[in-house]
Amino acid sequence: NLLRSLALTGLWLLTYGGASYITGLRETRFRVHMDWELALPFLAPFSAVYISLNLMMPIAPWVLRTEEAFLPLFKAMRFEMLAAAAIFLLYPAKMMFPSPEARGFWAPFFMIADAGNLDHNLLPSLHVAFALTCAAAYGAHRGPWRKALLNLWAWAVCASTVLTHQHHLADVAAGAGLSWAACRRYLDPCR
């Protein structure tokens, strides 16, 4: 499982970084936001929620210890990465939020959150897709309270993508749709 996790990390670096680089060579960008979204506040404390995904994903081999439990998550996330990379290349979206600036206590959290985002990978939000898919995979092996907490965490991550001005609502919807498709195909809890 650890080797598959490393392979998934390599695939993410290749697809996410590669798509952003290639899209950066083009000038075409598509509008995906609604004008009223630009009035949504920037809430720096949500940066901590946003980067929590960076902690939840690497623990997968220890949460899903068996091949039977881990392999569906591996396949689902691989599907999400490849599908998202294709969409990033075919339909490059334009970020319309102004570049936010966090100050004080939350500034380091936001710097970490912002550093992991590349300029051209917006729709679908892989942050959203990965959070919802991790919650589904981890929740399948937990009781109802833990499953509910995992779902609450995942939807908080979804909200954080907009409240930290890293994504637009269309990106969130597309990321949720991508997760739904991956879960339907690969994860039993979503069937």
VOKETI-195341 format. One record per residue: residue in one letter; z, x, y of N, C-alpha, C, O in turn. Coordinates in Angstrom, 3 decimals, decimal comma. Each point is the difference from the previous one (the first is absolute). Layout:
// VOKETI-195341
aa | nz | nx | ny | caz | cax | cay | cz | cx | cy | oz | ox | oy
A | Z | X | Y | Z | X | Y | Z | X | Y | Z | X | Y
...
// end
This chain:
// VOKETI-195341
aa | nz | nx | ny | caz | cax | cay | cz | cx | cy | oz | ox | oy
N | 0,000 | 0,819 | -1,210 | 0,000 | -0,819 | 1,210 | 0,000 | 0,855 | 1,264 | -0,605 | -0,358 | 1,011
L | 1,300 | 1,503 | -1,090 | 0,047 | 0,884 | 1,155 | -1,385 | 0,580 | 0,286 | -0,397 | 0,115 | 1,160
L | -0,339 | 0,251 | -2,212 | -1,357 | 0,522 | 0,187 | -0,928 | -1,062 | 0,591 | -0,841 | 0,301 | 0,848
R | 1,002 | -1,536 | -1,300 | -0,815 | -1,080 | 0,574 | 0,363 | -0,218 | 1,474 | -0,876 | -0,273 | 0,821
S | 2,140 | 0,391 | -0,494 | 0,416 | -0,134 | 1,401 | -0,640 | 1,087 | 0,857 | -0,455 | -0,264 | 1,114
L | 0,424 | 1,471 | -1,634 | -0,640 | 1,096 | 0,741 | -1,508 | -0,237 | 0,129 | -0,585 | 0,278 | 1,046
A | -0,037 | -0,788 | -2,102 | -1,431 | -0,312 | 0,059 | -0,269 | -1,088 | 1,032 | -0,993 | 0,058 | 0,725
L | 1,880 | -1,053 | -0,659 | -0,140 | -1,078 | 0,981 | 0,132 | 0,552 | 1,417 | -0,729 | -0,414 | 0,902
T | 1,656 | 1,345 | -0,708 | 0,163 | 0,642 | 1,313 | -1,270 | 0,746 | 0,384 | -0,449 | -0,077 | 1,143
G | -0,130 | 0,798 | -2,098 | -1,249 | 0,709 | 0,266 | -1,132 | -0,950 | 0,349 | -0,781 | 0,262 | 0,915
L | 0,695 | -1,364 | -1,643 | -1,031 | -0,999 | 0,284 | 0,206 | -0,595 | 1,384 | -0,964 | -0,221 | 0,733
W | 2,214 | -0,037 | -0,371 | 0,292 | -0,546 | 1,324 | -0,437 | 0,986 | 1,084 | -0,633 | -0,400 | 0,977
L | 0,960 | 1,669 | -1,136 | -0,398 | 0,999 | 0,999 | -1,522 | 0,053 | 0,137 | -0,530 | 0,094 | 1,108
L | -0,159 | -0,154 | -2,232 | -1,459 | 0,064 | 0,002 | -0,617 | -1,247 | 0,636 | -0,852 | 0,108 | 0,882
T | 1,281 | -1,283 | -1,326 | -0,622 | -1,232 | 0,492 | 0,431 | -0,334 | 1,427 | -0,838 | -0,341 | 0,835
Y | 2,122 | 0,434 | -0,555 | 0,520 | -0,368 | 1,315 | -0,473 | 1,005 | 1,047 | -0,521 | -0,378 | 1,049
G | 0,710 | 1,655 | -1,348 | -0,436 | 1,042 | 0,932 | -1,510 | 0,057 | 0,126 | -0,532 | 0,130 | 1,103
G | -0,160 | -0,228 | -2,231 | -1,461 | 0,057 | 0,010 | -0,624 | -1,152 | 0,757 | -0,934 | 0,197 | 0,778
A | 1,444 | -1,399 | -1,000 | -0,536 | -1,169 | 0,703 | 0,225 | 0,123 | 1,506 | -0,886 | -0,334 | 0,786
S | 2,045 | 0,805 | -0,386 | 0,278 | 0,149 | 1,429 | -0,916 | 1,054 | 0,620 | -0,511 | -0,181 | 1,105
Y | 0,312 | 1,272 | -1,822 | -0,878 | 1,056 | 0,516 | -1,439 | -0,505 | 0,162 | -0,612 | 0,174 | 1,053
I | 0,086 | -0,793 | -2,100 | -1,385 | -0,481 | 0,039 | -0,177 | -1,073 | 1,070 | -0,979 | 0,021 | 0,746
T | 1,919 | -0,955 | -0,669 | -0,083 | -1,054 | 1,011 | 0,098 | 0,591 | 1,404 | -0,613 | -0,509 | 0,938
G | 1,382 | 1,578 | -0,801 | 0,126 | 0,661 | 1,298 | -1,294 | 0,613 | 0,497 | -0,140 | 0,268 | 1,193
L | -0,803 | -0,043 | -2,086 | -1,296 | 0,553 | 0,376 | -0,932 | -1,064 | 0,579 | -1,037 | 0,318 | 0,582
R | 1,419 | -1,584 | -0,748 | -0,819 | -1,111 | 0,485 | 0,649 | -0,622 | 1,231 | 1,205 | 0,127 | 0,213
E | -2,015 | -0,792 | 0,587 | 0,526 | -0,654 | 1,200 | 0,262 | -1,484 | -0,198 | 0,725 | -0,607 | 0,788
T | -1,293 | 0,023 | -1,811 | 0,125 | -1,442 | -0,223 | 1,441 | -0,369 | -0,348 | 0,605 | 0,607 | -0,883
R | -0,062 | -1,602 | 1,579 | 1,320 | -0,549 | -0,280 | -0,082 | -1,511 | 0,158 | -0,705 | -0,504 | 0,875
F | 1,423 | -0,208 | -1,719 | -0,017 | -1,459 | 0,055 | 1,330 | -0,528 | 0,517 | 1,067 | 0,529 | -0,310
R | -1,163 | -1,568 | 1,092 | 1,190 | -0,664 | 0,536 | 0,615 | -0,853 | -1,115 | -0,693 | -0,800 | -0,629
V | 1,970 | 0,972 | 0,393 | 0,678 | -0,810 | -1,010 | 1,223 | -0,709 | 0,566 | 0,639 | -0,780 | -0,706
H | -0,309 | 1,033 | 1,943 | 1,215 | -0,580 | 0,576 | -0,301 | -1,286 | 0,762 | -1,145 | -0,297 | 0,342
M | 2,210 | -0,451 | -0,092 | -0,059 | -1,167 | 0,881 | 0,681 | 0,416 | 1,306 | 0,990 | 0,731 | -0,029
D | -1,498 | -1,177 | 1,147 | 0,504 | 0,465 | 1,290 | 1,509 | -0,189 | 0,151 | 0,679 | 0,863 | 0,556
W | -0,153 | -1,983 | -1,046 | 1,434 | -0,270 | 0,167 | 0,873 | 1,010 | -0,751 | 1,164 | 0,188 | 0,354
E | -1,710 | 0,463 | -1,383 | 0,776 | 1,013 | -0,735 | 0,444 | 1,151 | 0,888 | 1,055 | 0,593 | -0,224
L | -1,856 | -0,280 | 1,226 | 0,302 | 1,154 | 0,848 | 1,288 | -0,200 | 0,795 | 0,538 | 0,956 | 0,558
A | -0,041 | -2,191 | -0,502 | 1,271 | -0,284 | 0,679 | 1,198 | 0,184 | -0,931 | 1,144 | -0,078 | 0,448
L | -1,392 | 0,323 | -1,743 | 1,117 | 0,218 | -0,925 | 0,761 | 1,254 | 0,403 | -0,610 | 1,009 | 0,354
P | 1,933 | -1,063 | -0,404 | 0,773 | 1,149 | 0,474 | -0,076 | 1,185 | -0,972 | -0,192 | -0,170 | -1,204
F | 0,347 | 1,351 | 1,756 | 0,191 | 1,200 | -0,807 | 1,498 | 0,124 | -0,245 | 0,778 | 0,111 | 0,948
L | -0,373 | -0,130 | -2,207 | 1,422 | 0,073 | -0,355 | 0,237 | 1,263 | -0,829 | -0,202 | 0,009 | -1,215
A | 0,632 | 1,046 | 1,887 | 0,168 | 1,309 | -0,636 | 0,927 | -0,022 | -1,215 | -0,261 | 0,745 | -0,944
P | 1,343 | -1,561 | 0,902 | 0,851 | 0,004 | -1,193 | -0,753 | -0,360 | -1,293 | 0,423 | 0,391 | -1,088
F | -1,522 | -1,126 | 1,203 | -0,776 | -0,340 | -1,187 | -0,704 | 1,221 | -0,600 | -0,544 | -0,076 | -1,101
S | 0,555 | 1,193 | 1,822 | -0,559 | 1,239 | -0,549 | 0,746 | 0,424 | -1,259 | -0,597 | 0,536 | -0,934
A | 1,903 | -0,778 | 0,915 | 0,793 | 0,347 | -1,188 | -0,428 | -0,838 | -1,197 | -0,059 | 0,496 | -1,125
V | -0,237 | -1,764 | 1,370 | -0,489 | -0,870 | -1,069 | -1,382 | 0,475 | -0,445 | -0,292 | 0,059 | -1,194
Y | -0,538 | 0,273 | 2,150 | -1,368 | 0,448 | -0,283 | 0,005 | 1,226 | -0,925 | -0,741 | 0,039 | -0,982
I | 1,564 | 0,943 | 1,291 | 0,001 | 1,231 | -0,810 | 0,783 | -0,146 | -1,296 | -0,017 | 0,908 | -0,831
S | 0,698 | -2,023 | 0,643 | 0,722 | -0,195 | -1,262 | -0,954 | -0,017 | -1,182 | 0,406 | 0,302 | -1,122
L | -1,666 | -0,651 | 1,352 | -0,988 | 0,039 | -1,075 | -0,151 | 1,421 | -0,537 | -0,245 | 0,200 | -1,189
N | 0,393 | 0,777 | 2,071 | -0,105 | 1,404 | -0,413 | 1,117 | 0,399 | -0,964 | -0,101 | 1,026 | -0,674
L | 1,138 | -1,811 | 0,607 | 1,084 | 0,243 | -0,952 | -0,164 | -0,843 | -1,259 | 0,346 | 0,438 | -1,097
M | -0,870 | -1,635 | 1,256 | -0,121 | -0,917 | -1,143 | -1,109 | 0,400 | -0,969 | 0,147 | -0,177 | -1,209
M | -1,239 | 0,706 | 1,716 | -1,108 | 0,336 | -0,891 | 0,310 | 1,176 | -0,929 | -0,301 | -0,086 | -1,191
P | 0,885 | 1,170 | 1,678 | 0,236 | 1,143 | -0,891 | 1,024 | -0,250 | -1,106 | 0,051 | 0,753 | -0,973
I | 0,756 | -1,789 | 1,108 | 1,003 | -0,246 | -1,041 | -0,556 | -0,787 | -1,188 | 0,719 | -0,264 | -0,963
A | -2,004 | -0,111 | 1,031 | -0,599 | -0,818 | -1,063 | 0,209 | 0,572 | -1,405 | 0,333 | -0,767 | -0,903
P | -0,513 | 2,075 | 0,669 | 0,191 | 0,502 | -1,370 | 1,440 | -0,155 | -0,503 | 0,236 | -0,029 | -1,208
W | 0,711 | -0,070 | 2,120 | 1,400 | -0,137 | -0,408 | 0,424 | -1,466 | -0,096 | 0,939 | -0,335 | -0,722
V | -1,634 | -0,532 | 1,451 | 0,287 | -1,434 | -0,087 | -0,741 | -0,610 | -1,190 | 0,563 | -0,785 | -0,763
L | -1,823 | 1,156 | 0,622 | -0,855 | -0,500 | -1,083 | -0,134 | 1,138 | -1,021 | -0,995 | 0,725 | -0,012
R | 1,987 | -0,588 | -0,818 | 0,126 | 1,196 | -0,845 | -0,949 | 0,050 | -1,185 | -0,333 | 1,084 | -0,480
T | -0,100 | -2,221 | 0,009 | -0,869 | 0,003 | -1,177 | -1,460 | -0,046 | 0,428 | -0,336 | -0,440 | 1,100
E | -0,503 | 0,899 | -1,985 | -1,452 | -0,050 | 0,238 | -0,454 | -1,444 | 0,217 | -0,831 | -0,277 | 0,866
E | 1,374 | -0,615 | -1,646 | -0,352 | -1,414 | 0,082 | 0,346 | -0,606 | 1,359 | -0,718 | -0,865 | 0,501
A | 1,814 | 1,321 | 0,089 | 0,416 | -0,513 | 1,305 | -0,743 | 0,689 | 1,146 | -0,336 | -0,640 | 0,997
F | 0,080 | 1,938 | -1,138 | -0,580 | 0,781 | 1,099 | -1,514 | -0,150 | 0,118 | -0,526 | -0,076 | 1,111
L | -0,173 | 0,034 | -2,227 | -1,464 | 0,009 | 0,018 | -0,623 | -1,144 | 0,810 | -0,974 | 0,240 | 0,714
P | 1,493 | -1,471 | -0,792 | -0,583 | -1,059 | 0,839 | 0,101 | 0,295 | 1,500 | -0,932 | -0,287 | 0,750
L | 2,059 | 0,858 | -0,311 | 0,137 | 0,356 | 1,416 | -1,000 | 1,093 | 0,361 | -0,633 | -0,064 | 1,054
F | 0,488 | 1,046 | -1,901 | -0,956 | 1,082 | 0,221 | -1,414 | -0,568 | 0,167 | -0,709 | 0,353 | 0,942
K | 0,312 | -1,227 | -1,857 | -1,342 | -0,585 | 0,065 | -0,175 | -0,870 | 1,242 | -1,054 | 0,031 | 0,636
A | 2,076 | -0,801 | -0,291 | -0,083 | -0,871 | 1,179 | -0,151 | 0,818 | 1,275 | -0,822 | -0,330 | 0,854
M | 1,602 | 1,385 | -0,720 | -0,067 | 0,808 | 1,216 | -1,307 | 0,798 | 0,064 | -0,544 | 0,208 | 1,085
R | 0,056 | 0,226 | -2,203 | -1,295 | 0,696 | -0,033 | -1,097 | -0,958 | 0,478 | -0,849 | 0,371 | 0,811
F | 0,878 | -1,595 | -1,318 | -0,950 | -1,027 | 0,427 | 0,098 | -0,232 | 1,506 | -1,021 | -0,075 | 0,684
E | 2,242 | -0,038 | -0,166 | 0,200 | -0,247 | 1,427 | -0,569 | 1,140 | 0,841 | -0,652 | -0,242 | 1,015
M | 0,895 | 1,476 | -1,433 | -0,503 | 1,153 | 0,760 | -1,516 | 0,032 | 0,045 | -0,595 | 0,194 | 1,060
L | -0,025 | -0,386 | -2,211 | -1,464 | 0,068 | -0,057 | -0,651 | -1,152 | 0,767 | -0,988 | 0,200 | 0,707
A | 1,542 | -1,396 | -0,848 | -0,538 | -1,155 | 0,726 | 0,189 | 0,177 | 1,510 | -0,915 | -0,268 | 0,778
A | 2,090 | 0,714 | -0,373 | 0,274 | 0,190 | 1,431 | -0,916 | 1,065 | 0,585 | -0,520 | -0,171 | 1,103
A | 0,316 | 1,266 | -1,825 | -0,874 | 1,067 | 0,508 | -1,411 | -0,537 | 0,237 | -0,629 | 0,321 | 1,008
A | 0,140 | -1,130 | -1,928 | -1,340 | -0,581 | 0,169 | -0,046 | -0,887 | 1,238 | -0,969 | 0,041 | 0,759
I | 2,010 | -0,843 | -0,552 | 0,033 | -0,892 | 1,168 | 0,131 | 0,807 | 1,287 | -0,650 | -0,312 | 0,998
F | 1,496 | 1,358 | -1,016 | 0,134 | 0,854 | 1,187 | -1,368 | 0,554 | 0,421 | -0,318 | 0,072 | 1,187
L | -0,477 | 0,313 | -2,181 | -1,307 | 0,595 | 0,286 | -1,027 | -1,044 | 0,445 | -0,804 | 0,261 | 0,895
L | 0,831 | -1,436 | -1,515 | -0,990 | -1,032 | 0,306 | 0,338 | -0,812 | 1,249 | -0,895 | -0,489 | 0,689
Y | 2,188 | 0,348 | -0,399 | 0,435 | -0,879 | 1,087 | 1,103 | 0,691 | 0,801 | 1,155 | -0,424 | -0,046
P | -1,499 | 1,483 | 0,777 | 1,033 | 0,713 | 0,768 | 0,530 | -0,853 | 1,144 | -0,757 | -0,449 | 0,861
A | 2,050 | 0,234 | -0,866 | 0,624 | -0,863 | 1,008 | 0,463 | 0,823 | 1,198 | 0,169 | 1,217 | -0,075
K | 0,025 | -1,920 | 1,168 | 0,436 | 0,651 | 1,240 | 1,444 | -0,393 | 0,311 | 0,330 | -1,185 | 0,040
M | 0,519 | 2,171 | 0,178 | 1,386 | -0,240 | 0,408 | 0,015 | -0,327 | 1,478 | -0,522 | 0,756 | 0,819
M | 1,127 | -1,892 | -0,481 | 0,023 | -0,430 | 1,393 | 1,376 | 0,101 | 0,645 | 0,119 | -0,115 | 1,220
F | 0,924 | 0,329 | -2,025 | 1,300 | 0,228 | 0,616 | -0,043 | 1,331 | 0,734 | -0,587 | 0,961 | -0,498
P | 1,198 | -0,893 | 1,672 | 0,096 | 1,312 | 0,649 | 0,932 | 0,893 | -0,813 | 0,861 | -0,495 | -0,727
S | -1,028 | 1,790 | 0,848 | 0,856 | 0,927 | -0,754 | 1,449 | -0,174 | 0,433 | 0,339 | 0,235 | 1,160
P | 0,521 | -0,650 | -2,102 | 1,401 | -0,221 | 0,369 | 0,755 | 1,320 | 0,120 | -0,412 | 1,037 | -0,520
E | 1,520 | -1,125 | 1,219 | 0,866 | 1,164 | 0,141 | 1,437 | -0,441 | -0,261 | 0,517 | -0,898 | 0,663
A | 0,108 | 1,535 | -1,624 | 1,403 | -0,304 | -0,310 | 0,876 | 1,070 | 0,629 | -0,364 | 1,174 | 0,058
R | 1,508 | -1,602 | 0,404 | 0,954 | 0,934 | 0,626 | 1,361 | -0,179 | -0,633 | 0,281 | -1,020 | -0,629
G | 0,548 | 2,008 | 0,800 | 1,376 | -0,090 | -0,467 | 0,124 | 0,134 | -1,503 | -0,747 | 0,744 | -0,637
F | 1,698 | -1,474 | 0,077 | 0,351 | 0,104 | -1,415 | -1,188 | -0,248 | -0,926 | -0,141 | 0,681 | -1,016
W | -0,712 | -1,644 | 1,352 | -1,091 | -0,398 | -0,890 | -1,235 | 0,881 | 0,119 | -0,927 | -0,134 | -0,798
A | 0,895 | 1,025 | 1,772 | -1,178 | 0,847 | 0,207 | -0,383 | 0,806 | -1,246 | -1,180 | 0,021 | -0,348
P | 2,119 | 0,643 | -0,342 | -0,400 | 0,760 | -1,197 | -0,555 | -0,893 | -1,112 | -0,924 | 0,397 | -0,710
F | 1,478 | -1,589 | 0,558 | -0,508 | -0,930 | -1,006 | -1,445 | -0,378 | 0,315 | -0,857 | -0,021 | -0,884
F | 0,601 | -0,277 | 2,163 | -1,348 | -0,381 | 0,384 | -0,962 | 1,174 | -0,144 | -1,146 | -0,192 | -0,408
M | 1,591 | 1,400 | 0,735 | -0,876 | 1,165 | -0,138 | -0,434 | 0,184 | -1,452 | -1,152 | 0,345 | -0,265
I | 2,069 | -0,574 | -0,676 | -0,340 | 0,101 | -1,426 | -0,989 | -1,109 | -0,371 | -0,992 | 0,241 | -0,687
A | 1,280 | -1,449 | 1,152 | -0,890 | -1,131 | -0,304 | -1,395 | 0,232 | 0,560 | -0,996 | -0,233 | -0,686
D | 0,923 | 0,681 | 1,908 | -1,284 | 0,175 | 0,667 | -0,776 | 1,193 | -0,559 | -1,230 | -0,022 | -0,028
A | 1,930 | 1,047 | -0,409 | -0,659 | 1,209 | -0,523 | -0,794 | -0,293 | -1,270 | -1,031 | 0,627 | -0,243
G | 1,500 | -1,573 | -0,569 | -0,685 | -0,311 | -1,247 | -1,205 | -0,896 | 0,162 | -0,767 | -0,188 | -0,945
N | 0,592 | -0,363 | 2,115 | -1,137 | -0,899 | 0,246 | -1,157 | 0,792 | 0,566 | 0,149 | 0,757 | 0,959
L | -1,284 | -0,941 | -1,560 | -1,194 | 0,633 | 0,535 | -0,682 | -0,997 | 0,934 | 0,366 | -1,175 | 0,038
D | -1,326 | 1,633 | 0,691 | -0,561 | -0,797 | 1,091 | -0,882 | -1,174 | -0,418 | -0,127 | -0,964 | 0,756
H | -0,480 | 1,019 | -1,928 | -1,057 | -0,957 | -0,273 | 0,236 | -0,906 | -1,206 | -0,874 | -0,797 | -0,340
N | 2,005 | 0,895 | -0,299 | 0,272 | -0,797 | -1,201 | 0,923 | -1,157 | 0,339 | 1,219 | 0,110 | -0,128
L | -1,795 | -1,206 | 0,556 | 0,814 | -1,128 | 0,441 | -0,063 | -1,189 | -0,957 | 1,032 | -0,470 | -0,478
L | -2,222 | -0,008 | 0,206 | -0,174 | -1,232 | -0,766 | -0,668 | 0,315 | -1,337 | -1,143 | 0,455 | -0,030
P | 1,846 | -0,692 | -1,065 | 1,318 | -0,617 | -0,187 | 1,119 | 1,029 | 0,181 | -0,214 | 1,205 | -0,138
S | 1,388 | -1,698 | 0,444 | 1,158 | 0,880 | 0,107 | 0,473 | 0,393 | -1,400 | 0,456 | -0,841 | -0,774
L | -0,571 | 2,128 | 0,466 | 0,521 | 0,470 | -1,286 | 1,517 | -0,017 | -0,017 | 0,608 | -0,103 | -1,065
H | 0,005 | 0,204 | 2,229 | 1,459 | -0,106 | 0,061 | 0,440 | -1,362 | -0,538 | 0,941 | -0,101 | -0,788
V | -1,632 | -0,924 | 1,223 | 0,300 | -1,360 | -0,451 | -0,290 | -0,137 | -1,491 | 0,838 | -0,485 | -0,761
A | -2,021 | 0,913 | 0,351 | -0,385 | -0,127 | -1,409 | 0,982 | 0,737 | -0,907 | 0,445 | -0,547 | -1,009
F | -0,110 | 1,772 | 1,361 | 0,902 | 0,800 | -0,843 | 1,403 | -0,598 | -0,050 | 0,622 | -0,032 | -1,062
A | -0,119 | -0,444 | 2,207 | 1,350 | -0,574 | 0,023 | 0,069 | -1,248 | -0,878 | 0,925 | -0,143 | -0,799
L | -1,893 | -0,757 | 0,940 | 0,022 | -1,231 | -0,795 | -0,197 | 0,289 | -1,487 | 0,617 | -0,651 | -0,842
T | -1,462 | 1,612 | 0,517 | -0,249 | 0,337 | -1,394 | 1,200 | 0,700 | -0,624 | 0,350 | -0,278 | -1,147
C | 0,279 | 1,176 | 1,883 | 1,226 | 0,649 | -0,501 | 1,091 | -1,044 | -0,246 | 0,673 | 0,028 | -1,030
A | -0,506 | -0,942 | 1,977 | 1,029 | -1,040 | -0,160 | -0,279 | -0,838 | -1,240 | 0,924 | -0,345 | -0,737
A | -2,192 | 0,016 | 0,501 | -0,347 | -0,794 | -1,183 | 0,269 | 0,779 | -1,280 | 0,561 | -0,543 | -0,952
A | -0,957 | 1,806 | 0,925 | 0,185 | 0,812 | -1,210 | 1,475 | 0,276 | -0,262 | 0,461 | -0,121 | -1,135
Y | 0,277 | 0,490 | 2,171 | 1,429 | 0,283 | -0,180 | 0,770 | -1,282 | -0,301 | 0,927 | 0,004 | -0,810
G | -1,308 | -1,090 | 1,455 | 0,697 | -1,267 | -0,176 | -0,150 | -0,584 | -1,386 | 0,851 | -0,770 | -0,446
A | -1,925 | 1,127 | -0,244 | -0,224 | -0,510 | -1,356 | 1,073 | 0,486 | -0,965 | 0,192 | -0,583 | -1,067
H | 0,491 | 1,629 | 1,435 | 1,005 | 0,612 | -0,874 | 1,418 | -0,162 | 0,552 | 0,902 | 0,761 | -0,349
R | -0,720 | -1,755 | 1,210 | 1,305 | -0,236 | 0,625 | 0,343 | -1,478 | -0,081 | -0,856 | -0,833 | -0,296
G | 2,105 | 0,519 | 0,560 | 0,449 | -1,385 | 0,039 | -0,473 | -0,687 | 1,270 | -0,627 | 0,625 | 0,855
P | 0,931 | -1,924 | -0,732 | -0,516 | -0,773 | 1,137 | 0,476 | 0,501 | 1,365 | -0,766 | -0,028 | 0,964
W | 2,018 | 0,487 | -0,867 | 0,494 | 0,472 | 1,296 | -0,690 | 1,287 | 0,413 | -0,398 | 0,150 | 1,155
R | 0,256 | 0,768 | -2,079 | -0,684 | 1,263 | 0,320 | -1,470 | -0,236 | 0,297 | -0,576 | 0,631 | 0,885
K | -0,023 | -1,543 | -1,630 | -1,400 | -0,344 | 0,251 | -0,152 | -0,589 | 1,405 | -0,946 | 0,335 | 0,712
A | 1,858 | -1,196 | -0,318 | -0,035 | -0,596 | 1,345 | 0,180 | 1,069 | 1,075 | -0,674 | -0,036 | 1,029
L | 1,581 | 0,989 | -1,263 | 0,206 | 1,084 | 0,968 | -1,240 | 0,882 | 0,118 | -0,365 | 0,423 | 1,096
L | -0,275 | -0,149 | -2,222 | -1,231 | 0,787 | 0,036 | -1,096 | -0,729 | 0,775 | -0,732 | 0,621 | 0,772
N | 0,616 | -1,920 | -0,972 | -0,994 | -0,778 | 0,741 | 0,324 | -0,045 | 1,488 | -0,898 | 0,093 | 0,837
L | 2,175 | -0,236 | -0,507 | 0,418 | 0,021 | 1,402 | -0,358 | 1,342 | 0,642 | -0,522 | 0,049 | 1,114
W | 0,812 | 1,040 | -1,836 | -0,359 | 1,333 | 0,496 | -1,512 | 0,092 | 0,240 | -0,437 | 0,461 | 1,055
A | -0,358 | -0,899 | -2,036 | -1,457 | 0,106 | 0,117 | -0,521 | -0,766 | 1,208 | -0,853 | 0,503 | 0,731
W | 1,359 | -1,716 | -0,516 | -0,470 | -0,779 | 1,148 | 0,515 | 0,581 | 1,314 | -0,651 | -0,155 | 1,033
A | 1,809 | 0,822 | -1,051 | 0,468 | 0,711 | 1,198 | -0,931 | 1,169 | 0,314 | -0,280 | 0,278 | 1,166
V | -0,199 | 0,405 | -2,202 | -0,981 | 1,075 | 0,212 | -1,270 | -0,585 | 0,608 | -0,578 | 0,584 | 0,916
C | 0,144 | -1,730 | -1,422 | -1,188 | -0,656 | 0,563 | 0,195 | -0,277 | 1,495 | -0,884 | 0,286 | 0,808
A | 2,026 | -0,834 | -0,449 | 0,286 | -0,278 | 1,413 | 0,041 | 1,291 | 0,813 | -0,459 | 0,042 | 1,142
S | 1,010 | 1,004 | -1,740 | 0,137 | 1,267 | 0,730 | -1,347 | 0,603 | 0,375 | -0,101 | 0,714 | 0,998
T | -0,934 | -0,991 | -1,785 | -1,305 | 0,584 | 0,319 | -0,541 | -0,519 | 1,327 | -0,706 | 0,713 | 0,714
V | 1,043 | -1,966 | -0,389 | -0,436 | -0,583 | 1,265 | 0,996 | 0,314 | 1,111 | -0,400 | 0,292 | 1,127
L | 1,683 | -0,351 | -1,433 | 1,028 | 0,205 | 1,030 | 0,154 | 1,454 | 0,430 | 0,659 | 0,286 | 1,000
T | -1,265 | 0,631 | -1,748 | -0,063 | 1,402 | 0,437 | -1,395 | 0,328 | 0,538 | -0,313 | 1,156 | 0,285
H | -0,506 | -2,176 | -0,153 | -1,363 | 0,107 | 0,548 | -0,874 | 0,985 | -0,778 | -0,794 | 0,739 | 0,582
Q | 0,956 | -0,741 | -1,903 | -0,835 | 0,827 | -0,866 | -1,159 | -0,798 | -0,592 | -0,991 | 0,578 | -0,446
H | 1,116 | -1,907 | 0,442 | -1,022 | -0,879 | -0,575 | -0,054 | -1,314 | 0,759 | 0,938 | -0,376 | 0,704
H | -2,051 | -0,305 | -0,865 | -0,160 | -1,357 | 0,522 | 0,267 | -0,991 | -1,135 | 0,071 | 0,385 | -1,167
L | 0,075 | -1,658 | 1,521 | 0,297 | -1,028 | -0,997 | -1,091 | -0,132 | -1,055 | 0,299 | -0,283 | -1,160
A | -1,553 | 0,482 | 1,541 | -1,092 | -0,055 | -0,983 | 0,154 | 1,103 | -1,040 | -0,322 | -0,200 | -1,171
D | 0,810 | 1,355 | 1,590 | 0,240 | 1,109 | -0,938 | 1,074 | -0,382 | -1,016 | -0,100 | 0,309 | -1,187
V | 1,134 | -0,994 | 1,693 | 1,093 | -0,439 | -0,874 | -0,512 | -1,026 | -1,002 | 0,294 | 0,088 | -1,192
A | -1,063 | -1,063 | 1,680 | -0,543 | -1,023 | -0,899 | -0,911 | 0,622 | -1,049 | 0,058 | -0,371 | -1,173
A | -0,891 | 1,308 | 1,584 | -0,905 | 0,656 | -0,947 | 0,780 | 0,853 | -1,001 | -0,355 | 0,050 | -1,178
G | 1,408 | 0,616 | 1,635 | 0,838 | 0,784 | -0,908 | 0,712 | -0,881 | -1,008 | 0,112 | 0,356 | -1,173
A | 0,375 | -1,516 | 1,630 | 0,657 | -0,944 | -0,915 | -1,007 | -0,548 | -1,009 | 0,322 | -0,162 | -1,177
G | -1,525 | -0,121 | 1,634 | -1,044 | -0,467 | -0,915 | -0,375 | 1,061 | -1,024 | -0,234 | -0,311 | -1,167
L | 0,179 | 1,548 | 1,600 | -0,300 | 1,100 | -0,920 | 1,095 | 0,143 | -1,045 | -0,287 | 0,201 | -1,180
S | 1,540 | -0,304 | 1,608 | 1,114 | 0,064 | -0,948 | -0,063 | -1,164 | -0,986 | 0,210 | 0,183 | -1,199
W | -0,495 | -1,365 | 1,702 | -0,090 | -1,174 | -0,871 | -1,066 | 0,227 | -1,076 | 0,224 | -0,284 | -1,177
A | -1,392 | 0,803 | 1,595 | -1,084 | 0,251 | -0,960 | 0,407 | 1,053 | -1,030 | -0,273 | -0,149 | -1,191
A | 0,925 | 1,209 | 1,655 | 0,438 | 1,054 | -0,920 | 1,059 | -0,513 | -0,962 | -0,026 | 0,316 | -1,190
C | 0,959 | -1,109 | 1,707 | 1,054 | -0,558 | -0,862 | -0,584 | -0,963 | -1,026 | 0,391 | 0,023 | -1,167
R | -1,309 | -0,853 | 1,588 | -0,630 | -0,944 | -0,933 | -0,707 | 0,739 | -1,134 | -0,001 | -0,453 | -1,144
R | -0,591 | 1,577 | 1,472 | -0,772 | 0,741 | -0,984 | 0,876 | 0,876 | -0,897 | -0,274 | 0,125 | -1,193
Y | 1,326 | 0,484 | 1,751 | 0,705 | 1,046 | -0,733 | 1,471 | -0,268 | -0,309 | 0,532 | 0,558 | -0,961
L | 0,133 | -1,391 | 1,745 | 1,443 | -0,176 | -0,173 | 0,335 | -1,371 | -0,567 | -0,450 | -1,016 | 0,531
D | 1,206 | 0,977 | -1,565 | 0,409 | -1,278 | -0,607 | 0,767 | -0,908 | 0,949 | -0,219 | -1,211 | -0,034
P | 1,136 | 1,745 | 0,906 | 0,777 | -0,920 | 0,830 | -0,822 | -0,816 | 0,978 | 0,472 | -1,025 | 0,492
C | -1,680 | 1,451 | -0,202 | -0,826 | -0,744 | 0,953 | -0,928 | -0,991 | -0,686 | -0,646 | -0,802 | 0,675
R | 0,567 | 0,837 | -1,982 | -0,938 | -0,884 | -0,715 | 0,522 | -1,404 | -0,104 | -0,666 | -0,865 | -0,570
// end
